Amino acid sequence: MTLKRSPTGLYLPDGGFHSFSESAQRKALTGSAIATRRTATGPGTGFALDLSVLPNPDPVLRKLGKNMQVYRDLRTDAHVGGCVRRRKASVRGMKTGLNRNQAQSRVAKSVESLLGDLNMERILGEALDAPLYGYQPLEVMWGRVGGLIVPVDVVGKPPEWFAFDAENRLRFMSREAGRLGELVDERKFLLPRQDPSYENPYGEPDLARTFWATKFKQGGMDFWFRFLEKYGTPWLVGKQPRSSDDEATEKLLDVLEQMIQDAVAVIPDDASITIVEAAGKAGSAEVYREFLTHMRSEVSIALLGQNQTTEAETNHASATAGQDVTDDIRDADAGIACAAINQLISWTVDLNWGGEAPVYSMWSEDEVNQVMAKRDEHLAKAGARLTPQYFARAYKLQEGDLLPPAAVPTTPVGEVSGAVAFAEPQDIPDYADTVAPALAALGQATVDAWVARIRGVVNKAASLAELPNALVAEFAELNDADLVHAMTLALSCAQLVGRAEVADGE
């Protein structure tokens, strides 16, 4: 049998089809790095950007006519740098995990293994630069490992090396590509961004909100230093007779300067030196202090969502609480990082296996405890009996945190090893009779809504032949969250009851 060629691939003797474009794409993905300092151009490199490339609309950069290096310089400020480190640390302190979701077991295990081979600490840190600069390109270095195409590294590249075109597509401003830049492959660069839009694909940088406050603070510090130099130390005033000439006056001035440095001086017996304190300047110094405190507060609000640690009137409790990043900012940053990692996982699964991909997620310990507490509350209302051992294990309680269950006041029937034995309580209702109505009520509303929608489709159908297609269209997207919640509670109840029965049998 001869091979049949086509413009896009090759038909094999076994009936399969090999795509040329797919091979070329995989070869391109496993090539060397595209964005390097040798090939980079853009703002500040002598190349004027074409009008088809959208300029960054950031008001600070546009007013200064500079690039992202301005924001990097801000991070050298002690307060800005500390807030950035604290903000990133709040996300790094969250729990991470891979949810299999609907993916195959072998796919989930392979993805978990490849994530373990990557430096996730560094990758997450670079992805978390996106909220600071608005956007943060991450170049994916693909390679072949065990017959699979997997990411062997993910490296953050300077944002100013990239721009967006009129269609909001990312372009690398390489020297070879000219003024329009090079359109990057969609699977070559991850692009975490904060609040991007069609009007502004570059995202909203939080460091832009701290720029003027930091610059004003630095300027205020300069004036404060001058104030302290002028009024913070006592003035030395030299006195000499009116008959003294200019040369004698200059000599006395030199003596005063030496006295300030060495605290000793030799003067004529008809001259005198007095020390004058700068009285009444404490109020002026306080004005500088309040101004600098206000500027620090602006930076804290922009980066951490609160300013309690910079306010002098806060107490110890509020200041300690203010050291943390607000939950909404922390969760938003974690969402940006997770979206980038999940995009990487999706590409990897699509290139190697296809189908559903597992989901990478981040959460805080407190959020898990709240979810478990709500679940346990529903189980208790449904009639489940949870043991102190369960609470200690689930909520990491210490020994002695839980009181032992109260003894049932019944008539003692005997003593065993010195302990009083009590009869079992009577008239305990059947567990299924107690739980079934509650679980049925949880799912009934969802089922009733489905029945109402089916009734509406049937009434609107012009003929019986149109009914199947109409039902498929009506239930193309089915929200089964409430029913799944009820079924989850039912399965949890059944599992707990089974364990309780086994324990009672022992």
C-alpha positions in Angstrom: 0.0 0.0 0.0 1.4 3.4 -0.9 1.4 6.3 1.5 -1.1 9.1 0.7 0.2 12.6 1.4 -1.9 15.6 2.3 -1.0 19.3 2.9 -1.3 18.9 6.7 -0.1 15.4 7.4 0.5 11.8 6.4 -2.0 8.9 6.2 -0.3 5.8 7.5 -0.8 2.2 6.2 -2.7 1.3 9.4 -5.3 4.0 8.7 -3.9 6.4 11.2 -3.0 10.1 10.4 0.2 11.9 11.5 -0.1 15.7 11.6 2.9 17.6 10.4 1.8 20.8 12.2 1.5 18.9 15.5 5.0 17.6 15.1 6.4 21.0 14.3 4.5 22.5 17.3 5.9 19.9 19.7 9.4 20.4 18.3 9.0 24.2 18.8 7.8 23.7 22.4 10.9 21.6 23.3 13.3 24.1 21.8 15.6 26.6 23.6 14.4 29.7 25.4 12.9 32.5 23.3 13.0 35.4 25.7 16.5 36.2 26.6 18.5 39.3 27.4 20.4 38.9 24.1 17.2 39.0 22.0 15.1 41.4 24.1 14.2 44.9 22.9 11.4 47.3 23.8 11.2 50.5 25.9 14.6 51.9 26.6 16.5 49.8 24.0 16.3 52.2 21.0 13.4 50.5 19.2 10.2 52.6 18.8 7.1 50.5 19.2 4.7 50.3 16.3 1.2 51.7 16.8 -0.2 48.2 16.4 1.4 47.4 19.8 -0.7 48.7 22.7 1.3 50.9 25.1 1.0 50.1 28.8 -1.7 52.5 30.0 -0.3 52.6 33.6 -0.5 56.3 34.6 2.7 56.3 36.5 4.8 54.7 33.8 3.1 56.9 31.1 3.8 60.1 33.1 7.4 59.2 33.8 8.1 57.7 30.4 9.9 54.7 32.0 9.3 50.9 32.4 8.8 48.4 35.1 12.3 49.1 36.6 10.7 52.0 38.4 8.5 49.5 40.4 11.5 47.2 41.1 13.3 50.2 42.6 10.4 50.8 44.9 10.9 47.3 46.4 14.3 48.5 47.8 12.3 50.7 50.2 12.2 49.1 53.6 8.4 49.4 54.1 7.4 48.5 50.5 9.8 45.5 50.5 8.5 44.3 53.9 4.9 44.6 52.7 5.7 42.6 49.5 7.4 39.9 51.5 4.6 39.6 54.0 2.0 39.5 51.2 3.8 36.7 49.4 4.4 34.8 52.6 0.7 34.9 53.4 0.0 32.9 50.1 3.0 30.6 50.6 1.7 29.7 54.0 -1.5 28.3 52.5 -2.0 24.6 52.1 -1.7 23.2 48.6 -3.0 20.0 46.9 -4.0 18.4 43.7 -7.6 17.3 43.3 -8.1 14.5 40.9 -11.5 15.7 39.9 -12.7 13.7 36.8 -9.1 12.9 35.6 -7.8 9.4 35.3 -5.9 8.1 38.3 -2.7 7.6 36.3 -2.9 11.1 34.9 -3.3 12.6 38.3 -0.4 10.6 39.7 1.8 11.7 36.7 0.8 15.4 37.1 1.6 15.2 40.9 5.0 13.7 40.1 5.9 16.4 37.6 4.8 19.2 39.9 7.0 17.6 42.6 10.0 17.8 40.2 9.5 21.6 39.7 10.6 24.3 42.1 7.1 25.2 43.0 8.3 27.6 45.8 10.1 29.8 43.2 7.4 29.5 40.5 4.7 30.6 42.9 6.9 33.5 44.1 7.3 34.6 40.5 3.6 34.2 39.7 2.8 36.3 42.7 4.7 39.2 41.0 1.7 39.6 38.7 -0.4 41.5 41.3 2.6 43.8 41.9 3.3 44.6 38.2 -0.1 43.9 36.7 1.2 41.0 34.6 4.1 38.5 34.8 5.0 36.3 31.8 6.4 32.9 32.8 8.2 31.0 30.1 7.6 27.3 30.1 10.6 25.1 29.2 9.2 21.9 27.7 11.2 18.7 27.5 10.8 15.0 26.8 10.8 12.8 29.9 10.0 9.1 29.6 8.2 9.6 26.3 6.1 12.5 27.6 6.3 16.2 26.8 6.4 17.8 30.3 7.5 21.2 31.7 11.0 20.8 33.1 11.1 24.4 34.3 9.0 27.6 34.5 10.9 30.9 34.5 9.6 34.4 35.1 10.7 36.9 32.5 10.8 40.7 32.9 7.4 42.1 32.0 8.9 45.1 30.0 10.2 42.6 27.4 6.6 41.9 26.3 3.7 43.9 25.0 0.1 43.3 23.8 -1.1 43.9 20.2 -4.4 45.3 19.1 -6.0 41.9 19.6 -4.7 41.7 23.2 -2.2 38.9 22.3 1.1 38.7 24.0 4.1 39.6 21.9 7.8 39.3 22.8 9.7 42.4 21.7 12.6 40.6 20.1 15.3 42.2 18.0 14.7 39.9 15.1 11.0 40.5 15.0 11.2 44.3 14.6 8.8 46.9 16.0 5.7 44.6 16.1 7.4 42.0 18.2 7.0 38.2 18.0 3.7 36.6 18.6 4.4 33.9 21.3 3.0 30.4 21.2 0.0 30.0 23.4 1.6 27.1 25.2 5.0 28.7 25.6 4.1 31.4 28.1 1.9 31.4 31.2 0.5 34.9 31.8 -0.8 35.5 35.3 -2.5 38.9 35.5 -4.4 41.0 38.0 -7.7 42.4 36.8 -7.0 42.5 33.0 -9.6 43.9 30.6 -10.0 44.5 26.9 -9.1 48.1 27.4 -6.1 47.3 29.6 -4.7 43.8 28.9 -1.6 44.7 31.1 -3.6 44.4 34.3 -3.7 46.6 37.4 -0.3 46.8 39.2 -0.5 47.4 43.0 2.9 49.0 43.1 1.5 51.8 41.0 -0.7 52.7 44.0 2.4 52.9 46.2 4.6 54.9 43.9 3.7 58.5 44.9 3.2 57.7 48.6 6.7 56.2 48.7 8.3 59.0 46.7 6.6 61.6 48.9 7.8 59.7 52.0 11.3 59.7 50.7 11.1 63.4 50.0 9.7 64.0 53.5 12.5 62.0 55.0 15.0 64.3 53.2 13.4 67.4 54.6 13.1 65.8 58.1 16.9 65.1 58.1 17.6 68.7 57.2 15.2 69.8 60.0 17.0 67.6 62.5 20.4 68.7 61.4 19.3 72.4 61.7 17.2 72.2 64.9 18.1 68.9 66.5 21.4 70.0 67.9 22.2 73.1 70.0 23.5 76.2 68.4 26.9 77.6 69.4 26.9 81.4 69.4 30.2 83.2 69.7 30.4 86.8 71.0 33.3 89.2 70.5 33.8 93.0 70.9 32.4 95.3 68.2 35.9 96.5 67.4 36.9 93.0 66.1 37.7 93.0 62.3 36.5 90.4 59.8 39.6 88.3 60.2 39.0 87.9 63.9 35.3 87.0 63.2 36.3 84.3 60.7 38.8 82.8 63.2 36.1 82.6 65.8 33.7 81.0 63.3 36.4 78.4 62.5 36.8 77.8 66.3 33.1 77.2 66.6 33.1 74.6 63.7 36.0 72.7 65.4 34.2 72.9 68.7 31.1 71.2 67.2 33.3 68.3 66.0 35.8 68.0 68.8 33.9 69.7 71.7 37.0 71.8 72.6 38.0 75.3 71.6 40.5 78.1 72.5 39.2 81.6 72.2 40.5 85.1 73.2 39.7 86.2 76.8 37.5 89.0 75.5 35.3 86.7 73.5 32.6 84.3 74.7 30.6 81.3 73.5 27.0 80.4 74.5 24.9 77.4 73.8 21.4 78.1 72.5 18.7 75.3 72.5 16.2 75.2 69.6 13.1 75.6 71.7 9.6 75.5 70.4 10.4 73.2 67.4 8.8 70.0 68.8 5.5 70.8 67.1 7.3 71.2 63.7 9.0 67.9 64.1 5.7 66.2 64.9 4.3 67.5 61.5 7.0 65.6 59.7 6.3 62.5 61.8 2.6 62.6 61.0 3.3 63.1 57.3 5.6 60.1 57.1 3.2 57.9 59.1 0.4 58.8 56.7 2.5 57.9 53.7 3.5 54.6 55.2 -0.2 53.9 55.9 -1.0 54.5 52.2 1.5 51.9 51.2 0.2 49.4 53.8 -3.4 49.9 52.6 -2.4 49.4 49.0 -0.4 46.2 49.5 -1.8 44.6 52.7 -5.4 45.9 52.8 -5.0 47.5 56.2 -2.8 50.0 58.0 -3.1 49.1 61.7 0.6 48.4 62.2 1.5 51.9 61.1 -0.9 53.8 63.3 0.6 55.0 66.6 -2.7 54.8 68.5 -3.3 51.1 67.8 -3.0 48.8 70.8 -0.9 45.6 70.9 -3.8 43.3 69.9 -4.8 45.3 66.8 -1.2 45.8 65.7 -0.6 42.1 66.0 -3.7 41.4 63.9 -2.6 44.1 61.4 0.6 42.2 60.6 -1.4 39.8 58.4 -2.6 40.4 54.9 -6.4 40.7 54.6 -8.1 37.4 53.5 -9.5 38.9 50.3 -6.2 40.0 49.0 -4.5 36.7 50.0 -7.2 34.7 48.4 -7.1 36.8 45.2 -3.3 36.4 44.9 -3.7 32.6 45.5 -6.3 32.5 42.8 -4.0 34.2 40.3 -1.2 31.7 41.0 -3.5 28.7 40.9 -4.9 29.8 37.6 -1.4 29.8 36.1 -0.5 26.4 37.5 -3.8 24.9 36.4 -3.2 26.3 32.9 0.2 24.5 32.9 -1.5 21.3 34.0 -4.1 21.6 31.3 -1.5 22.0 28.6 0.5 19.0 29.9 -2.6 16.8 30.0 -3.7 17.9 26.6 -0.3 17.2 25.0 0.1 13.7 26.5 -3.2 12.1 27.5 -6.2 14.3 26.7 -9.4 14.3 28.7 -10.0 15.9 32.1 -7.1 17.4 34.0 -6.7 17.4 37.8 -7.0 20.7 39.6 -4.3 22.5 41.7 -5.8 24.4 44.6 -4.7 26.4 47.7 -6.6 26.9 50.9 -6.1 28.1 54.5 -6.4 25.8 57.5 -9.2 28.1 58.9 -11.3 27.7 55.8 -11.1 23.9 56.0 -12.2 24.0 59.7 -15.2 26.2 58.8 -16.3 23.8 56.1 -15.9 20.8 58.3 -17.7 22.5 61.2 -20.7 23.2 58.9 -20.7 19.6 57.7 -20.5 18.2 61.2 -23.4 20.5 62.2 -25.6 19.1 59.5 -24.6 15.6 60.4 -25.4 16.2 64.1 -28.8 17.7 63.1 -29.5 14.6 61.0 -28.9 12.4 64.0 -25.2 11.3 63.6 -23.3 10.7 66.9 -19.7 12.1 66.6 -17.2 10.9 69.2 -14.6 13.0 71.1 -11.9 11.1 69.3 -13.3 12.3 65.9 -13.3 16.0 67.0 -9.8 15.7 68.4 -8.5 14.2 65.2 -10.5 16.4 62.8 -9.8 19.8 64.5 -6.4 19.0 66.0 -7.5 19.5 69.6 -5.2 18.9 72.5 -5.8 16.4 75.3 -8.1 17.9 77.8 -9.8 20.3 75.4 -12.9 18.1 75.3 -14.9 17.0 78.3 -15.9 13.3 78.5 -19.5 12.6 77.5 -21.9 12.9 80.3 -22.9 9.6 81.9 -26.5 8.5 81.5 -28.3 8.5 84.9 -29.6 5.0 85.1 -29.7 2.4 87.9 -26.3 0.7 88.4 -26.4 -3.0 87.6 -23.0 -4.0 89.1 -19.4 -3.1 89.4 -16.5 -4.2 87.2 -13.0 -3.7 88.5 -14.2 -1.0 90.9 -16.1 0.9 88.2 -19.8 1.3 88.2 -21.6 -0.1 85.1 -24.7 1.5 83.8 -27.5 0.1 81.7 -27.8 1.2 78.1 -30.3 4.0 77.4 -33.6 2.8 76.0 -35.9 3.9 73.2 -33.2 5.1 70.8 -35.0 5.9 67.5 -33.9 4.1 64.4 -31.2 6.1 62.6 -32.6 5.7 59.1 -36.1 6.9 60.2 -34.4 10.0 61.7 -32.1 10.9 58.8 -34.1 9.9 55.7 -36.7 12.8 55.9 -34.0 15.4 56.5 -31.9 14.2 53.5 -35.0 13.9 51.3 -35.9 17.5 52.2 -32.4 18.7 51.1 -32.7 17.2 47.7 -36.4 17.6 47.1 -36.2 21.3 46.0 -33.7 20.4 43.3 -35.8 17.5 42.0 -38.9 19.7 42.0 -37.1 22.3 39.9 -36.1 19.7 37.4 -39.6 18.4 37.1 -41.0 21.9 36.6 -38.5 22.5 33.8 -39.5 19.2 32.1 -43.1 20.1 32.4 -42.5 23.4 30.7 -40.6 21.8 27.9 -43.3 19.2 27.3 -46.0 21.9 27.2 -44.1 24.0 24.7 -43.2 21.1 22.4 -45.0 21.3 19.1 -44.8 17.5 18.5 -43.5 14.4 20.1 -40.6 14.2 17.7 -39.3 17.6 18.9 -39.4 16.6 22.6 -36.1 14.7 22.9 -34.0 17.5 21.3 -35.8 20.1 23.4 -35.1 18.2 26.6 -31.4 17.9 25.6 -31.2 21.6 25.0 -32.9 22.5 28.2 -30.6 20.4 30.3 -27.4 21.1 28.5 -26.0 22.7 31.6 -27.4 21.0 34.7 -26.7 22.6 38.1 -26.7 19.6 40.5 -24.8 21.2 43.3 -27.7 21.0 45.8 -28.4 17.4 45.0 -24.7 16.5 45.2 -24.5 18.2 48.6 -27.5 16.1 49.9 -25.9 12.9 48.5 -22.6 13.7 50.1 -24.3 14.2 53.5 -26.1 10.9 53.0 -22.9 9.0 52.2 -21.1 10.6 55.1 -23.9 9.7 57.5 -23.9 6.1 56.3 -20.2 5.8 56.7 -20.3 7.2 60.2 -23.2 5.0 61.3 -21.3 2.0 59.9 -18.3 2.8 62.0 -20.4 3.4 65.1 -22.1 0.0 64.7 -18.7 -1.7 64.3 -17.4 0.1 67.3 -20.5 -0.9 69.3 -20.1 -4.5 68.2 -16.5 -4.6 69.5 
